[in-house]
């Protein structure tokens, strides 16, 4: 089956736009809904995240803190991650 070249080119352009916009979005995971000011100060602390569009997702398994995800990067500042790291350290030293 042959694909129309114009359709193929249009699809390629749309996919490039989609990938670019998805990379620019930031998702902030937290235990409770964060106020806009709280998220803004979190994002302002990182030059790469300043002024980006964001969404706040509630994840009660984090215990506390936040996880910031953008593109293929993750900044894990959660209490759950800290406790897991501490647990691994204890097991490795004994």
Secondary structure, DSSP 8 states (H G I E B T S, - for coil): ----HHHHHHHHHHHHHHHHHHHH-EEEEESS---HHHHHHHHHTSTTTTT--EEEEE-GGG-SSEEEEETTEEEE--HHHHHHHHHHHHHHH-
